[in-house]
């Protein structure tokens, strides 16, 4: 085998070993996200279930309205106020996000 070929084979083995080491290191670091990501998966699955079974939450709200009408009315007002605030703030939030993306795009690379 030529010296150039031997050097290439040795370099390939070094790169494969480094790649395996980096994969293991990345897997170890990713374990820190396992808990929060599993919670996020649970939340997304719960939202999907609620979307497909809307009678359950509606029944729970109806039951609360019968048992605790003042509490339901109070939370309804709060929810409506939060929804109105979101509707008013959404255009400004998108403008801020566009400005933030633009400033990141124009920022000098380090």
C-alpha positions as CSV (number, residue, x, y, z in Angstrom):
1,X,0.0,0.0,0.0
2,X,1.3,3.5,-0.9
3,X,2.3,5.9,1.9
4,X,-0.5,8.3,0.8
5,X,-3.1,5.6,1.0
6,X,-1.9,4.6,4.4
7,X,-2.1,8.2,5.6
8,X,-5.6,8.4,4.2
9,X,-6.7,5.2,6.0
10,X,-5.2,6.4,9.3
11,X,-6.9,9.8,8.9
12,X,-10.2,8.1,8.2
13,X,-9.8,5.9,11.3
14,X,-9.1,9.0,13.4
15,X,-12.1,10.8,12.0
16,X,-14.3,7.8,12.7
17,X,-13.1,7.6,16.3
18,X,-13.6,11.3,16.8
19,X,-17.1,11.1,15.3
20,X,-18.0,8.2,17.7
21,X,-16.7,10.3,20.6
22,X,-18.7,13.3,19.6
23,X,-21.9,11.2,19.1
24,X,-21.5,9.8,22.6
25,X,-20.9,13.3,24.1
26,X,-23.9,14.7,22.3
27,X,-26.1,11.8,23.6
28,X,-24.9,12.5,27.1
29,X,-25.7,16.2,26.8
30,X,-29.1,15.5,25.2
31,X,-30.2,13.6,28.4
32,X,-30.6,16.9,30.1
33,X,-33.5,17.7,27.7
34,X,-35.2,14.3,28.2
35,X,-37.4,15.4,31.1
36,X,-38.6,18.7,29.6
37,X,-39.1,17.2,26.1
38,X,-41.2,14.3,27.6
39,X,-43.3,16.8,29.4
40,X,-43.8,18.8,26.2
41,X,-44.8,15.5,24.4
42,X,-47.3,14.8,27.1
43,X,-48.7,18.3,26.8
44,X,-49.0,18.0,23.0
45,X,-50.7,14.6,23.3
46,X,-53.1,16.1,25.9
47,X,-54.0,19.0,23.6
48,X,-54.6,16.6,20.7
49,X,-56.9,14.4,22.9
50,X,-58.8,17.5,24.0
51,X,-59.2,18.5,20.4
52,X,-60.7,15.1,19.5
53,X,-62.8,14.9,22.7
54,X,-64.3,18.4,23.2
55,X,-67.3,17.0,25.2
56,X,-65.2,16.2,28.3
57,X,-63.8,19.8,29.0
58,X,-67.2,21.2,28.0
59,X,-68.9,18.9,30.5
60,X,-66.3,19.8,33.2
61,X,-67.0,23.5,32.7
62,X,-70.7,22.9,32.7
63,X,-70.4,21.0,36.0
64,X,-68.4,23.8,37.5
65,X,-70.9,26.4,36.3
66,X,-73.6,24.5,38.2
67,X,-71.5,23.9,41.4
68,X,-69.5,27.2,41.5
69,X,-71.1,29.7,39.1
70,X,-69.2,32.8,40.5
71,X,-65.9,31.1,40.1
72,X,-66.7,30.2,36.5
73,X,-67.9,33.7,35.8
74,X,-64.7,35.2,37.3
75,X,-62.4,32.9,35.2
76,X,-64.5,33.6,32.1
77,X,-64.0,37.3,32.5
78,X,-60.3,36.8,33.1
79,X,-60.0,34.5,30.0
80,X,-61.9,37.0,27.9
81,X,-59.6,39.9,29.0
82,X,-56.5,37.8,28.3
83,X,-57.9,36.9,24.8
84,X,-58.6,40.6,24.1
85,X,-55.1,41.6,25.3
86,X,-53.6,38.9,23.0
87,X,-55.6,40.1,20.0
88,X,-54.4,43.6,20.6
89,X,-50.8,42.7,21.2
90,X,-50.4,40.1,18.4
91,X,-49.6,42.6,15.6
92,X,-46.9,44.3,17.8
93,X,-45.4,41.0,18.8
94,X,-45.0,40.0,15.1
95,X,-43.4,43.4,14.4
96,X,-41.0,42.9,17.3
97,X,-40.2,39.4,16.0
98,X,-39.5,40.6,12.5
99,X,-37.2,43.3,13.9
100,X,-35.4,40.8,16.1
101,X,-34.9,38.5,13.1
102,X,-33.7,41.4,11.0
103,X,-31.2,42.5,13.7
104,X,-29.9,38.9,14.0
105,X,-29.5,38.6,10.2
106,X,-27.6,41.9,10.0
107,X,-25.4,41.2,13.1
108,X,-21.7,40.6,12.4
109,X,-20.6,37.0,12.4
110,X,-18.1,36.1,15.1
